[in-house]
């Protein structure tokens, strides 16, 4: 039989313990998790600050930041037309709903239809305002942007357009690869970099180089210099341009935009390349990423373009090996995060089905999670590519419309939840330990049952 004294004592102890626990959580800034494993709502939203890097990890507000993101390259062009501007909002809204936090898109359109840069140093203000809109809209949905500054390919102008401008100015140019070495063409590129980085956003009044919405700058989309297989010409360009970007904007992260091919400086790694041609395109993964001013590495994954168009289980095996090799290199040689900034499979490939696409995406996510568990250099991945409904005419075969691909959407969403769990654990400052391992194990077990 319980006496009144014992009952009062028990209640007092329970209340006291509850008070201590509440104060402990409050003072320790611990982020409680709900049933789904999501970080609990904080009363005060974390400051919208720059993403930085510390060693081989991205860092945000003092804790690791692993990325689940996507590509939608045409956002600026769509924002330049009022009839399609709403699609920009749609894609951010849908991406945010499944936890995607970083988008890679073009901050260039050179000399083409609806060009941003009509001629060297001459800009269409309406198109620049469209890019302003993209940046401001991204922030509304808590999505950060990787902005690419020029294309290796002819789409949206690219290096070939710079060469055309040079020829029109009377320069003696013989190859599109003169983009990387001719002083005048390099000055054109630098002027574009300066114009974009110093741009004051007409929607937010924030200069791009000061805006935390921008995750980082990409020097070029998939640079190649096939006229110089030694890689020296492209390497010199990377050295010059990475430092140039940093002189204007030392705050933001910089990546090159490489596909990840191993070059002449690492002949022992040539067998990791998808084919022998990859070593001849003038890029050199480890050497290029050791350049001053480059903060994180980029790798693309396209076995259906590089190995065989026919869908095959070999594509999955290659993806695992390709990714792990670059994660290991980022840890052992580069001491920087690596982002698999394009990956996907085309619905136009022979033998394609959505189950294979899901298998490829799951493979990428699994390799990254294995790195994340160890605090490794697998910094994240960016799907190629996420589209809203009604943009099928832009589809290159790789487009994923999340609202029409439920199984894929679920895979993306689950990966986002897992990364959010990892990202948030390190914000716990509990004096008595947070049992991180048990939280992670329990979370994964619940999701996999």
N, C-alpha and C positions, 0 to 999 in steps of 0.2 A: 504494500500500500504506500502511495506517495504522499508525503506530508505537504502542507502548504509551504513550509520553508524550503523543502527540496524542489517543489514546483517553481517557486519564485527564483531560486538559484539557477535552475535549468534555463528558465526563460531569459534571465539576466545574461548568462553565458552565451546563449544563442544570439541575443541582441548585440552583445559586445563583440562576438566573433564576426557578425555581419558588418558591424561598423568598421572594424579593423580591415576587413576584406575590401569594403567600398573605398576606404581611405587609401588602402594599399594600391588598388587599381588606379585611383585618381592620381595619386602622387607619382606612381611609376609610369604614368602615361601608357598603360597597357591597352591594347586594342582587342576587346573581346570578340569572339567569333559566334556567329549564329549557327543554326542547324545545318545550313548548307556549306559552312566553312568560310563564309565571307567575312571580311573585316567589318566589325560593327561601326555604326555611324558615329563619327566624332562630332562633338558640338561645334568645334571650330574647324572649318575646312583648312587643310594644309595649304600653305602658301604656294601660289603658282610660280615656281622657281625654275631656274635653268637645270636641265639634266647635265650632270658632269660625269667624269669617270674617275675611279680610284683603282689603280692596278688593272685587273682584267674584268672589272665590273662597272656597269653604269650605276650612278648614285643620284638619288633624288631626295631632297630634304634629309640628308644624313643616313639614308638606308639604301640597300641595293634596289635596282630597278631593272627587272627582267621584262623584255618587251614581247608582246603579242600584237602584231600589226598587219598592215595591208598596203597594197599599192592601188591607187586610182590616178593615173597619170594626167588625165584630161580635165581636171577640176577647173583650172584657170580659164580654159577655152569655153567650158560650159557656163562658167560664171559671167563671162563677157556678154552673154545673150540673156536678156530677161526671160525669154521663153524656156530656157533650159537651166537657169540659175537654181531653181528649186531642187534639181537633181543633186547639187552639191550638198545641200542640207539633208536630203534623203540619205545619201550614202554615209554621211557622218552619223546620222541618227541610227541607222541600221547597224553600222559598225560598232558604235558605242553600246548598243543594246546587247551585244555578245562579248563586250569587254575589250574590244580592240582599242589600243591606246596610242598607236603611232601610225601615221600615214605617210607614205612616200609619194611625191608628186612632182611635176615639172614646174620649175620657175624659169622656163625659157620657152620661146617659140620664135624662131629666127627667120625672118624674111618670107614666111609662109602665109597661108590664109589666116586671118585674125592674129597676125603676128604681135608679139609683145615688143620685140626689137625689129623695127622695120628696116633700118639700115644701121651700120655700126654707130652706137651711141644715140640713136634716135628712137624714141619709144612712143607707143600708142598709149596715151594716158588712160583711156577707157579700159584697155586690157590690163594695165597695171592696177587700176582700181578693182578689176576682177580678181587679181591675185590678192589684193588687200582683203577682199571679201572672203576668199578661201581661208586666209589666215585667221581672220576674226571669227568666222563660223566654226573653224576647228576648235578654237578655245571654248566656245559655248558648249561643246560636247566633250570637253576635256581630252581632246585628241591633239597630240603634238605632231609636227610635220618635219620630215626630212625633205629638204628642197634641193633638187638637182639643177645644176647651172648650165649644162649644155649636153647635147647628145653626140654619141659617136656615130650614130646612124642618121640617115637622111630625114627621117620623120621629125617634124617640128624644126627643120632647118639643119641643125647639127654642124659638125666640122666642115662638111661639104659646102654649106651655105657661107661659112666664114671664108673659105677658099674662093667661092664665087665673088664675094665682096672684094677680096684682095685682087683678083684678076681684073675686076671692073675698075679698080683703082690703079691699074697698070703694073701690078707686081708680077714677076716671073715665077709662077708656081706650076709645079708639075704633078703634084699628088695631093690628095686630101690630107695625107699625113703631114704636109707642110704646116698644117694647123699647129702641130706640136713644136715647131722649131723656128718658123719665120717670125722675126721681131714684131712686124706690123700686126700679124694675126694674133699673136700673144697679147699685144696691146689692146686689140678689140675685145678679147676675152676678159682681160683685166678690167676694162672699162665697164663691161656688163656686170662682173662681180661687184664692182664698186657701186654701181647704180642700184643693184638689188639689195645689198647689205646696208646701204645708207638710206634706203627708201623709208619714208615716214608713212605708216599705214593711215589711209584717209578715213578708216572706220574707227580705229582705236587711238590714233595719234601716237602710236609707239613705233620707234624706229626698228626695222627688222633685226638689226644686230643687237638690240636690247630686249627682244621679245622672247620670253620663255616658252611661248607656243611653238617656236621653232626648235626642234630637237637637235638638228645639226644641218650642215651643208655637205652636199655631194659634189665633188669637182666635176664629174662627168658620168653620164650613164654608159656603162660598159666600154670604157676606153680600150682601144686596140690600136697598135701601130705595126701593121703587118709588113711594111716596107723595111722595118728594122727588127728582125727576130732577136737580135742581141738584147733588146729591151732598153738600150741606153738612151735613145731619143725620148721615149715616153717617160722613163724614169727621171730624166732631167726636167721635163715639163711638170711632173708631179712635185718634185722638190721645189721648183720655183712657185708654183701656184698654191701649194699648201701653206707655205710661209706667207705668201701675199694675202691670202684670206685671213690668216691670223693677225696680220698687221692692221687690218681694218676691224676685225672682230675677234678679239682674243677670248671672248666669253663662250662662244658656241663650239660644239664638237665638229670635227671635220672627218669625212671619209672620202675615199677616192672614187668608189663606184665600180670596183673591179668584179669580174666574174669568179675569180679565185684560181685561175690556172697557174700551175707551177712552171717556172721559167728556167733559164740557163743557170741561174745562181744555185739551184738545188736539183742537179741532175738525178740525184738519188730518189727524188720524189716524182719523177716524170711518170712512173707507172701508175700513180694515183689519178692523173689526168684522165678524162673520159676517152681521149683519143690522142694520137701522135700530133695532130695538127695544133692542138691546144698549146703546145710548147713553142709554137712558131708565130704567135700573134703579137709578140712584143710586150706581154705583161709578165709579171714575176711576183707571185703572191707575197712571199716573205720579204724579199728585197724592197719591193714598193712600199710595204707597210712599215718599214723601219725608218721611213722618212720623217724628219722633223716637222711637226705640225699636224700629222695624221694621228687621230685619236682612237679610231676603231676601224676594224677590218670589215670588208663586205665580201660576200660570196653568193653566187646564184646557183640554182639547182634546176637543170633542165635535161634530164636523161633522155627525154623523148626527142630533143633536138640534137643532143651530143652523141648518143649511143645508137639508138634506133627509134624510128617513129612508131614502129609496132609496139603496142603495150606489152610489157614483159615483166616477170618477177625480178629479172636482172636489174630493172630500174630501182627497185626497192633496195636491193643489195648494194648497188652503187651509191645510192643516197646515204645509207648508213656509213659506208666507208669514207665517202667524200666529206661528210659533215664531221665525223670524228677526227679525221686528219687535220682539218682546219681548226677545230677546237683545241686539239693538242698543240698545234703550232702557235695559236694565239696565247696559250699558257706557257709554252716552253721557250719561244723565241721572241714574241712580240710584246707580251705583258699588256694586252689590251683586249677588250671584248670583241667578239666577232658576231656580226648580224647576217643571217641568211636572208638577204634583202629582196630576193625574188625566188619564188619556187611555185611550181604548179604543174599541171598536165593539161594538154589540149583535148577538148571534146572532139576535135577533128581527127585525132590519131586513130589508126586502125586498131580495133579491139578495145577501144575506150568504153568504160562504163563508170558510173558515179561511185561504185564500190571501190574501184581502183583509186580514184581520186581521194576518197576518204582514207584508204590505206596509206597513200603517199603522205597526206597531211598528218595522219597519226604517227607515221614513222618519224617525220621531222620533229613533231612535238615531243615524242618519246626520247629521242636523242638529246634534245635540249633540256628536258626535265632531268635526265640523268646527269647532265652537267650542272644544272641549277642546284640539285640536291647537295652537291659538293662545293657550292660557291664558285663554280667554274666560269670559264670564259665564253660559254655559249650564251651570248647576250640577248638573243631573241631571233624572231623571224617575221617576215612580211609576205603574206600571201600575194601572189600574182594571179588574179586581181579581183577586187570586190566592186561590183556594179549594183546600182539600184535597178528597179524594174523600169522597163521602157527605154533601155539604152542598148538593146540587142544589136543594133546596127554598128555599134562600136566594138563588138565582141570579136577578139582575135582567136577565140576558141578556149581561152583560159578563164573567161569571166565567171565569177561565182555570184549569183543573185541569192543572197542569204534567205530571203523570204520564200524562195522557190526550192531551196536545198536544205530541208530540215535536218537530215542526218549530218551533213557537213556543218551546218550552223551549230548543232549540238556539240560536235567535236571542238569547234572553235571556242564555244562558250565554256566548256569544261576546262580547256587549257587556260583560258583567261582566269577562271576561278583559282586554278592551282597556282598560277604565277602570282596572283594577288595574295594568296596565302603565304608564299615564300617571301614576297616583297614586304609584307606587313610584319612578319615574325621578328625581323631585325629591328623594328621600332620599339619592341618591348624592352623596357629597362628595369625589369623586375630584379630586386636584390636577391631573391631566393631562387632564381632560375625559372624559366618558362616551360620546361619540358618540351622544347621545340620538336625533338624527334617524335615524341608520342603524338603531338598535335598533328604533325604531317602524316604519320602512319595512319592514324585514325581517319583523317580527312580522305586520304587516298582510298582506304578500305571502303568507306561509305559510298564513295563515288563509283567504285568498280563493282559493287555488289548488284 
